[in-house]
Amino acid sequence: MNRILDAITRRGVAGAVAQGCIKVARPLLDLRMVVRYRRRIDSSVRPSSVDGYRVEVLSGDSIPAALEEALRINPDSTQTPEDVQLLAVARSRSDGRLVAYWGFRRDKEDLLDWGLHVAPEHRRRGITKALFAVALAAAPGDGWVYTGTDIFNLGASRTMNALELVPFQLRISLQTVGGVRVVRQWRL
Ligand SMILES: CC(C)(COP(=O)(O)OP(=O)(O)OC[C@H]1O[C@@H](n2cnc3c(N)ncnc32)[C@H](O)[C@@H]1OP(=O)(O)O)[C@@H](O)C(=O)NCCC(=O)NCCS
């Protein structure tokens, strides 16, 4: 009850009802609402160190084993490891365990987000900022970096703002009864 009142206070009655309907519809229709972000890859992002962690970028043959470890910290992931060409990871200096990853595919000079996850107990320490910086440093050129977050994932959208990634597209997709996926997208 408190959560409903809180939602009404924050969004108004219409906003709270709309949000409630969306939450019910999402699993039934496999409704996805993703805000896409981008930023030019430039040298203004300086690699930063994070106390207690080793942050590095992997490519080529070192990726598959690290990806196996990476997906273990994110058991809910539905991602498949194909085509990850650049993988930034953070390891705890105390025991060497992988605690965070941000993987990308490459399209010419662009980096396309494959997946980002930081183990819960290691969040808000600047690890994502450090992963972002090393990934960009490993992709010199004149390209763009692209990523996307679920519209309701406020922590992730604030992180994208902190990384100066700019929202440029809203993409809504849903699975219809016949199993056909309908996708609509709008420029922001
Ligand atoms: C989103 C996520 C990747 C952020 O990782 P993180 O390592 O905690 O991020 P950082 O510590 O580098 O934070 C960078 C900045 O983002 C912002 N930020 C990060 N998490 C935030 C949160 N939960 N609420 C508000 N702001 C947040 C802050 O501005 C932060 O800088 P500050 O701590 O100096 O204020 C992490 O919370 C996570 O793995 N979430 C679950 C998976 C997920 O949502 N993945 C992203 C899908 S696109």
The ligand as an SDF file (V2000), in Angstrom:
LIG
                    3D

 48 50  0  0  0  0  0  0  0  0999 V2000
   24.5450    0.1890  -13.0660 C   0  0  0  0  0  0  0  0  0  0  0  0
   25.8730   -0.3910  -12.5280 C   0  0  0  0  0  0  0  0  0  0  0  0
   26.6070   -1.0440  -13.6800 C   0  0  0  0  0  0  0  0  0  0  0  0
   26.7290    0.7770  -11.9360 C   0  0  0  0  0  0  0  0  0  0  0  0
   27.9900    0.2540  -11.5610 O   0  0  0  0  0  0  0  0  0  0  0  0
   28.9190    0.9320  -10.4240 P   0  0  0  0  0  0  0  0  0  0  0  0
   30.2570    0.3100  -10.5030 O   0  0  0  0  0  0  0  0  0  0  0  0
   28.2190    0.9100   -9.1370 O   0  0  0  0  0  0  0  0  0  0  0  0
   29.0270    2.4450  -10.9730 O   0  0  0  0  0  0  0  0  0  0  0  0
   30.1070    3.5000  -10.4670 P   0  0  0  0  0  0  0  0  0  0  0  0
   30.4540    3.2570   -9.0400 O   0  0  0  0  0  0  0  0  0  0  0  0
   31.2320    3.5600  -11.4480 O   0  0  0  0  0  0  0  0  0  0  0  0
   29.2490    4.8170  -10.5260 O   0  0  0  0  0  0  0  0  0  0  0  0
   29.3950    5.7920  -11.5160 C   0  0  0  0  0  0  0  0  0  0  0  0
   28.3860    6.9070  -11.2680 C   0  0  0  0  0  0  0  0  0  0  0  0
   27.1020    6.4720  -11.6900 O   0  0  0  0  0  0  0  0  0  0  0  0
   26.1080    6.9530  -10.7880 C   0  0  0  0  0  0  0  0  0  0  0  0
   25.4490    5.7930  -10.1440 N   0  0  0  0  0  0  0  0  0  0  0  0
   25.8520    4.4980  -10.1670 C   0  0  0  0  0  0  0  0  0  0  0  0
   24.9470    3.6960   -9.5510 N   0  0  0  0  0  0  0  0  0  0  0  0
   23.9630    4.5200   -9.1160 C   0  0  0  0  0  0  0  0  0  0  0  0
   22.7540    4.3170   -8.4050 C   0  0  0  0  0  0  0  0  0  0  0  0
   22.3560    3.1010   -8.0190 N   0  0  0  0  0  0  0  0  0  0  0  0
   21.9840    5.3970   -8.1190 N   0  0  0  0  0  0  0  0  0  0  0  0
   22.3610    6.6210   -8.5070 C   0  0  0  0  0  0  0  0  0  0  0  0
   23.4990    6.9130   -9.1970 N   0  0  0  0  0  0  0  0  0  0  0  0
   24.2790    5.8580   -9.5000 C   0  0  0  0  0  0  0  0  0  0  0  0
   26.8050    7.8330   -9.7940 C   0  0  0  0  0  0  0  0  0  0  0  0
   26.8260    9.1720  -10.3150 O   0  0  0  0  0  0  0  0  0  0  0  0
   28.1840    7.2650   -9.8030 C   0  0  0  0  0  0  0  0  0  0  0  0
   29.1680    8.1580   -9.4190 O   0  0  0  0  0  0  0  0  0  0  0  0
   29.3160    8.5220   -7.8350 P   0  0  0  0  0  0  0  0  0  0  0  0
   29.2100    7.2300   -7.0830 O   0  0  0  0  0  0  0  0  0  0  0  0
   30.6820    9.1420   -7.8200 O   0  0  0  0  0  0  0  0  0  0  0  0
   28.2120    9.4680   -7.5220 O   0  0  0  0  0  0  0  0  0  0  0  0
   25.6310   -1.4250  -11.3910 C   0  0  0  0  0  0  0  0  0  0  0  0
   24.7840   -0.8460  -10.4340 O   0  0  0  0  0  0  0  0  0  0  0  0
   25.0330   -2.7330  -11.8710 C   0  0  0  0  0  0  0  0  0  0  0  0
   25.7540   -3.6650  -12.2390 O   0  0  0  0  0  0  0  0  0  0  0  0
   23.6810   -2.8240  -11.8620 N   0  0  0  0  0  0  0  0  0  0  0  0
   22.9950   -4.0630  -12.2530 C   0  0  0  0  0  0  0  0  0  0  0  0
   23.1510   -4.3950  -13.7270 C   0  0  0  0  0  0  0  0  0  0  0  0
   22.7980   -3.2440  -14.6010 C   0  0  0  0  0  0  0  0  0  0  0  0
   21.8910   -2.4600  -14.3510 O   0  0  0  0  0  0  0  0  0  0  0  0
   23.5650   -3.1520  -15.7020 N   0  0  0  0  0  0  0  0  0  0  0  0
   23.4310   -2.0640  -16.6430 C   0  0  0  0  0  0  0  0  0  0  0  0
   22.5280   -2.4430  -17.7230 C   0  0  0  0  0  0  0  0  0  0  0  0
   22.7340   -1.2070  -18.9400 S   0  0  0  0  0  0  0  0  0  0  0  0
  1  2  1  0
  2  3  1  0
  2  4  1  0
  2 36  1  0
  4  5  1  0
  5  6  1  0
  6  7  2  0
  6  8  1  0
  6  9  1  0
  9 10  1  0
 10 11  2  0
 10 12  1  0
 10 13  1  0
 13 14  1  0
 14 15  1  0
 15 16  1  0
 15 30  1  0
 16 17  1  0
 17 18  1  0
 17 28  1  0
 18 19  1  0
 18 27  1  0
 19 20  2  0
 20 21  1  0
 21 22  1  0
 21 27  2  0
 22 23  1  0
 22 24  2  0
 24 25  1  0
 25 26  2  0
 26 27  1  0
 28 29  1  0
 28 30  1  0
 30 31  1  0
 31 32  1  0
 32 33  2  0
 32 34  1  0
 32 35  1  0
 36 37  1  0
 36 38  1  0
 38 39  2  0
 38 40  1  0
 40 41  1  0
 41 42  1  0
 42 43  1  0
 43 44  2  0
 43 45  1  0
 45 46  1  0
 46 47  1  0
 47 48  1  0
M  END
$$$$
